[in-house]
Amino acid sequence: STQSTWGYRVLWSTDGVWYLDGLSVTWQAMYAAEPCKGIPAAECAQYMLGGEGCMWAETVDTSDIQQTIWPRMAAVAERLWSPLASTTHASEAFYRYHNFRCLLNRRGIAAAPAANPVAREAPPHPGSCMIQ
């Protein structure tokens, strides 16, 4: 039984895939997480208020917090803010995700390379923000 089954309005929070300190969790895995899994669509629409990506400070400081949060938090945000039917496959979000990382960099936000297998790693090589 879920909290929504009992009539509670809920925010989805997980210490799993949406825990931003999980440095080996890829943006694709974050994008694939489904807050309404196992909840009937009508109940989810009525009781699910939203969710959160959690960022704790035990593994970061001011020198790497932005790279730890961005751009992976964008995958979480798109899942929460977009209709379910338009967020079913990370492959469909690939170009939006990479473009968003470039936008963040142009605006002075130190977003990690979108293709990193481990969050906040240095780029594997110099080049365009789209190919890193």
VOSE-104737 format. One record per residue (C-alpha): residue number from 1; x negated, y negated, z; residue in three letters. Coordinates in nm, 3 decimals. Last residue first. Layout:
nr = NUM x = X y = Y z = Z rest = ALA
...
END
This chain:
nr = 132 x = -3.197 y = -1.620 z = -2.397 rest = GLN
nr = 131 x = -3.061 y = -1.633 z = -2.751 rest = ILE
nr = 130 x = -2.799 y = -1.908 z = -2.705 rest = MET
nr = 129 x = -3.024 y = -2.124 z = -2.484 rest = CYS
nr = 128 x = -3.256 y = -2.156 z = -2.782 rest = SER
nr = 127 x = -3.607 y = -2.032 z = -2.746 rest = GLY
nr = 126 x = -3.886 y = -1.938 z = -2.510 rest = PRO
nr = 125 x = -3.913 y = -1.576 z = -2.394 rest = HIS
nr = 124 x = -3.769 y = -1.337 z = -2.134 rest = PRO
nr = 123 x = -3.591 y = -1.626 z = -1.959 rest = PRO
nr = 122 x = -3.669 y = -1.638 z = -1.588 rest = ALA
nr = 121 x = -3.455 y = -1.425 z = -1.364 rest = GLU
nr = 120 x = -3.160 y = -1.596 z = -1.193 rest = ARG
nr = 119 x = -2.928 y = -1.296 z = -1.227 rest = ALA
nr = 118 x = -3.076 y = -0.961 z = -1.326 rest = VAL
nr = 117 x = -2.999 y = -0.816 z = -1.671 rest = PRO
nr = 116 x = -3.032 y = -1.170 z = -1.804 rest = ASN
nr = 115 x = -2.837 y = -1.229 z = -2.126 rest = ALA
nr = 114 x = -2.672 y = -1.552 z = -2.011 rest = ALA
nr = 113 x = -3.000 y = -1.715 z = -1.916 rest = PRO
nr = 112 x = -2.966 y = -1.877 z = -1.573 rest = ALA
nr = 111 x = -2.780 y = -2.205 z = -1.535 rest = ALA
nr = 110 x = -2.992 y = -2.496 z = -1.415 rest = ALA
nr = 109 x = -2.726 y = -2.765 z = -1.434 rest = ILE
nr = 108 x = -2.860 y = -3.073 z = -1.611 rest = GLY
nr = 107 x = -2.564 y = -3.139 z = -1.841 rest = ARG
nr = 106 x = -2.741 y = -2.982 z = -2.139 rest = ARG
nr = 105 x = -2.806 y = -2.673 z = -1.925 rest = ASN
nr = 104 x = -2.438 y = -2.643 z = -1.834 rest = LEU
nr = 103 x = -2.337 y = -2.677 z = -2.199 rest = LEU
nr = 102 x = -2.585 y = -2.405 z = -2.298 rest = CYS
nr = 101 x = -2.439 y = -2.170 z = -2.034 rest = ARG
nr = 100 x = -2.091 y = -2.251 z = -2.163 rest = PHE
nr = 99 x = -2.194 y = -2.164 z = -2.517 rest = ASN
nr = 98 x = -2.320 y = -1.824 z = -2.397 rest = HIS
nr = 97 x = -1.994 y = -1.751 z = -2.215 rest = TYR
nr = 96 x = -1.774 y = -1.872 z = -2.498 rest = ARG
nr = 95 x = -1.977 y = -1.661 z = -2.743 rest = TYR
nr = 94 x = -1.949 y = -1.341 z = -2.536 rest = PHE
nr = 93 x = -1.587 y = -1.383 z = -2.426 rest = ALA
nr = 92 x = -1.447 y = -1.132 z = -2.679 rest = GLU
nr = 91 x = -1.721 y = -0.884 z = -2.584 rest = SER
nr = 90 x = -1.614 y = -0.920 z = -2.221 rest = ALA
nr = 89 x = -1.287 y = -0.748 z = -2.308 rest = HIS
nr = 88 x = -0.944 y = -0.783 z = -2.143 rest = THR
nr = 87 x = -0.929 y = -1.156 z = -2.092 rest = THR
nr = 86 x = -0.664 y = -1.277 z = -2.339 rest = SER
nr = 85 x = -0.386 y = -1.042 z = -2.228 rest = ALA
nr = 84 x = -0.450 y = -1.122 z = -1.861 rest = LEU
nr = 83 x = -0.374 y = -1.491 z = -1.910 rest = PRO
nr = 82 x = -0.669 y = -1.712 z = -1.819 rest = SER
nr = 81 x = -0.754 y = -1.889 z = -1.496 rest = TRP
nr = 80 x = -0.872 y = -1.601 z = -1.278 rest = LEU
nr = 79 x = -1.061 y = -1.403 z = -1.540 rest = ARG
nr = 78 x = -1.211 y = -1.721 z = -1.685 rest = GLU
nr = 77 x = -1.327 y = -1.829 z = -1.341 rest = ALA
nr = 76 x = -1.498 y = -1.498 z = -1.266 rest = VAL
nr = 75 x = -1.688 y = -1.505 z = -1.595 rest = ALA
nr = 74 x = -1.778 y = -1.870 z = -1.532 rest = ALA
nr = 73 x = -1.923 y = -1.770 z = -1.196 rest = MET
nr = 72 x = -2.187 y = -1.577 z = -1.392 rest = ARG
nr = 71 x = -2.323 y = -1.898 z = -1.554 rest = PRO
nr = 70 x = -2.418 y = -2.014 z = -1.299 rest = TRP
nr = 69 x = -2.415 y = -1.906 z = -0.934 rest = ILE
nr = 68 x = -2.765 y = -1.762 z = -0.893 rest = THR
nr = 67 x = -2.922 y = -2.010 z = -1.133 rest = GLN
nr = 66 x = -2.765 y = -2.296 z = -0.937 rest = GLN
nr = 65 x = -2.889 y = -2.160 z = -0.604 rest = ILE
nr = 64 x = -3.249 y = -2.121 z = -0.716 rest = ASP
nr = 63 x = -3.464 y = -2.405 z = -0.579 rest = SER
nr = 62 x = -3.212 y = -2.522 z = -0.319 rest = THR
nr = 61 x = -3.238 y = -2.193 z = -0.132 rest = ASP
nr = 60 x = -3.117 y = -1.844 z = -0.205 rest = VAL
nr = 59 x = -3.112 y = -1.489 z = -0.065 rest = THR
nr = 58 x = -2.930 y = -1.534 z = 0.268 rest = GLU
nr = 57 x = -2.717 y = -1.817 z = 0.134 rest = ALA
nr = 56 x = -2.386 y = -1.656 z = 0.051 rest = TRP
nr = 55 x = -2.202 y = -1.716 z = -0.274 rest = MET
nr = 54 x = -1.859 y = -1.555 z = -0.308 rest = CYS
nr = 53 x = -1.655 y = -1.556 z = -0.628 rest = GLY
nr = 52 x = -1.299 y = -1.629 z = -0.540 rest = GLU
nr = 51 x = -0.944 y = -1.527 z = -0.616 rest = GLY
nr = 50 x = -0.602 y = -1.643 z = -0.722 rest = GLY
nr = 49 x = -0.253 y = -1.684 z = -0.580 rest = LEU
nr = 48 x = -0.152 y = -1.321 z = -0.636 rest = MET
nr = 47 x = 0.201 y = -1.284 z = -0.494 rest = TYR
nr = 46 x = 0.453 y = -1.350 z = -0.771 rest = GLN
nr = 45 x = 0.246 y = -1.279 z = -1.081 rest = ALA
nr = 44 x = 0.090 y = -0.973 z = -0.918 rest = CYS
nr = 43 x = 0.428 y = -0.847 z = -0.804 rest = GLU
nr = 42 x = 0.574 y = -0.875 z = -1.155 rest = ALA
nr = 41 x = 0.266 y = -0.711 z = -1.309 rest = ALA
nr = 40 x = 0.274 y = -0.410 z = -1.074 rest = PRO
nr = 39 x = -0.037 y = -0.398 z = -0.856 rest = ILE
nr = 38 x = -0.288 y = -0.118 z = -0.911 rest = GLY
nr = 37 x = -0.543 y = -0.348 z = -1.067 rest = LYS
nr = 36 x = -0.428 y = -0.707 z = -1.023 rest = CYS
nr = 35 x = -0.770 y = -0.856 z = -0.943 rest = PRO
nr = 34 x = -0.930 y = -0.687 z = -1.246 rest = GLU
nr = 33 x = -1.308 y = -0.681 z = -1.263 rest = ALA
nr = 32 x = -1.423 y = -0.664 z = -1.628 rest = ALA
nr = 31 x = -1.555 y = -1.020 z = -1.631 rest = TYR
nr = 30 x = -1.775 y = -0.954 z = -1.329 rest = MET
nr = 29 x = -1.911 y = -0.641 z = -1.496 rest = ALA
nr = 28 x = -1.981 y = -0.840 z = -1.813 rest = GLN
nr = 27 x = -2.147 y = -1.116 z = -1.610 rest = TRP
nr = 26 x = -2.394 y = -0.855 z = -1.492 rest = THR
nr = 25 x = -2.426 y = -0.735 z = -1.134 rest = VAL
nr = 24 x = -2.797 y = -0.690 z = -1.061 rest = SER
nr = 23 x = -2.819 y = -1.009 z = -0.856 rest = LEU
nr = 22 x = -2.538 y = -0.918 z = -0.619 rest = GLY
nr = 21 x = -2.576 y = -1.257 z = -0.450 rest = ASP
nr = 20 x = -2.280 y = -1.369 z = -0.660 rest = LEU
nr = 19 x = -2.037 y = -1.136 z = -0.484 rest = TYR
nr = 18 x = -1.769 y = -1.104 z = -0.753 rest = TRP
nr = 17 x = -1.859 y = -0.743 z = -0.833 rest = VAL
nr = 16 x = -1.850 y = -0.607 z = -0.481 rest = GLY
nr = 15 x = -1.788 y = -0.815 z = -0.172 rest = ASP
nr = 14 x = -1.442 y = -0.877 z = -0.309 rest = THR
nr = 13 x = -1.197 y = -1.159 z = -0.266 rest = SER
nr = 12 x = -0.854 y = -1.167 z = -0.423 rest = TRP
nr = 11 x = -0.638 y = -1.442 z = -0.279 rest = LEU
nr = 10 x = -0.302 y = -1.323 z = -0.147 rest = VAL
nr = 9 x = 0.063 y = -1.409 z = -0.097 rest = ARG
nr = 8 x = 0.208 y = -1.156 z = 0.145 rest = TYR
nr = 7 x = 0.527 y = -0.967 z = 0.060 rest = GLY
nr = 6 x = 0.431 y = -0.627 z = 0.202 rest = TRP
nr = 5 x = 0.361 y = -0.497 z = -0.147 rest = THR
nr = 4 x = 0.133 y = -0.799 z = -0.192 rest = SER
nr = 3 x = -0.079 y = -0.680 z = 0.101 rest = GLN
nr = 2 x = -0.127 y = -0.351 z = -0.076 rest = THR
nr = 1 x = 0.000 y = 0.000 z = 0.000 rest = SER
END
